[in-house]
Amino acid sequence: MTQTNDSAVRLISLGGIGDIGMNMTVFEQNGEIMIVDVGIMFPDEEHPGVDLILPDMTYIYENAERVKGVVLTHGHEDHIGGLPFLLERMALPVWGTPLTLGLVEAKLEEFDIQPGCKFIEMKTHETFEVGSFGIEPMRVNHSIPDSVGLAIYTNQGLIVHSGDFKFDQTPTDGPPADFHAFARCGAQDPLVLMIDTTNCNEEGYSGSERVVERALHEIIEDAPGRVIMTTFASNIGRLQQAIDASAEHGRKVAIIGRSMERNVRVASRLARLDLPNRLRVEVERIDDIPYDKLTLLVTGSQGEPLSALSRIARGSHRDVSIHEDDTVIMSASSIPGNEALIWKTINGLCRQGAHVLYGEGYVHVSGHAKAEEIKLMVNLVRPRYAVPFHGEYRHLLAFKDLAQDLGMAAEDVFILGPGRVLEFKDGRAREVAPVPGGSVNVDGLGVGDVGDVVLQDRKALANEGIVLPIVAVEKDTCRPVAPPDIYSRGFVYIQESEDLLEQIKHEVGRTTEDVHTQGTDDPQVLYDQLRSRIGGYIERLTGRRPLILPVIVPVELERR
């Protein structure tokens, strides 16, 4: 068990730095651990077949008795999505704002997890304790209500965590961010600022939600047929804007997609969303509503293949098909890696005759601060040190340049990564020995059993196919006892490539004879030789590199 120096404070990144997603930060002092956020990241083309990606929580599990609780900044999947995997193994108290906790509880129900922990509602300006840490939530604007930054009081001084934030002067879901709270932090000579850098390399300010509100009213009023809008299911404020505009212009509203239905249910119960029963229509009844009197709010803003909008774009949705007068609103920005899927969805909708609207500054504004807002946050807090998070590496480096423009020294900006540890002692910061870090793939019910080797094989299968040489050999000598067979999938079409397969079969037989002649009786040696030689032989013949998976069948011959 790793134990921190009693007088030191350690900040440990387990995720959320270098990638957009999988946010999880650990704070240590007095031998105690506090966790801020436990998020997931969605897979890209480098993770075929993977459902989602978790931070490596080995360090937490190995030090479970020291963990005092989890504090959540807001309810997005990249900040709460990993909680079910943590809470099914550890009973921990969880602090969050009402909507955030409501979304967590709904997620645990979906996973059928009955945690032995308690959920504790936190309110802005009210300080509470997690072990020896003092925590004050501070309101920020983001693309989901009830988002907060954190003032974290430690032995070594104040740590400010911005949360995911922007400064919206005219938000639609409540008051603006609490500038005064962050300025109060700045007056306390804070030790370090952890700051959201997602849009750090974009100049200016993020747009206000009022911009989208006006656009939605105009679009919904003028649309000749149905309006189909997609956004992140957690963007409750955006959903409310569409609902209000639809109500004003005499349209009914249908909710389509499991995650959106769940979030609407939770937000309505907590009075964070107002969707009157008289306005809502179930998806089974949408054909009873005139096209110009209907709005559909659907999942699929990232082009997810199984989402409602993707199925509509493919023409395979059970209840919804596109008509020429339909207007589709893509009210979300793309998560890096999802661009191809989003364009595929848009093209599918356009082919069917839909009028598709998209673009930031019109039907969408980002929930993350741009460069001028980030400068404002730094100048409000005035930290000694800074740790950028929630960004790819290019965003982190852009923040380092920005911080130097504001007068910070380059060496006072720490770009961490999974498992890297920043220690504060006597007012000084330094990196110390790392802890286990990285990512864990979740595939179906398996957690962590799909690693790099499996992913490499999956990519090889997808790109080049598979060839299975099957050889029967005498059990004790590896002497071939029958001609080999060849099976393949995704490599060549067997009926059109008989000559090629015969050549490969001949090479398999020759390799098997060579291994036997060398006096080897170890099937593993034969397996390795077949993989190596047949792989090289096929590459020379075809320029392709399929996955070679030899099947060795040991045969026990009768002795006379």
TANOR-V584645 format. One record per run of one state. SS is the DSSP state (2 for helix, 1 for strand, 0 for the rest). FROM is the first residue (numbers start at 1). LEN is the number of residues. If there is no record, write none. Layout:
{{SS	FROM	LEN} {SS	FROM	LEN}}
This chain:
{{0	1	8} {1	9	7} {0	16	1} {1	17	2} {0	19	5} {1	24	6} {0	30	2} {1	32	5} {0	37	3} {1	40	2} {0	42	10} {1	52	4} {0	56	2} {2	58	5} {0	63	1} {2	64	3} {1	67	5} {0	72	5} {2	77	4} {0	81	2} {2	83	5} {0	88	6} {1	94	3} {0	97	1} {2	98	13} {0	111	8} {1	119	3} {0	122	5} {1	127	4} {0	131	2} {1	133	7} {0	140	1} {1	141	1} {0	142	6} {1	148	7} {0	155	2} {1	157	5} {0	162	4} {1	166	1} {0	167	12} {2	179	8} {0	187	5} {1	192	5} {0	197	2} {1	199	1} {0	200	9} {2	209	14} {0	223	4} {1	227	4} {0	231	5} {2	236	13} {0	249	3} {1	252	5} {0	257	1} {2	258	12} {0	270	10} {1	280	1} {0	281	2} {2	283	6} {0	289	2} {2	291	3} {1	294	5} {0	299	9} {2	308	7} {0	315	12} {1	327	4} {0	331	8} {2	339	13} {0	352	3} {1	355	4} {0	359	1} {1	360	1} {0	361	3} {1	364	1} {0	365	5} {1	370	1} {2	371	11} {0	382	3} {1	385	5} {0	390	1} {1	391	2} {2	393	13} {0	406	4} {2	410	3} {1	413	1} {0	414	7} {1	421	5} {0	426	2} {1	428	5} {0	433	6} {1	439	5} {0	444	2} {1	446	2} {0	448	4} {2	452	13} {0	465	1} {1	466	9} {0	475	5} {1	480	1} {0	481	4} {1	485	5} {0	490	4} {2	494	3} {0	497	1} {2	498	20} {0	518	5} {2	523	20} {0	543	4} {1	547	2} {0	549	2} {1	551	5} {0	556	5}}
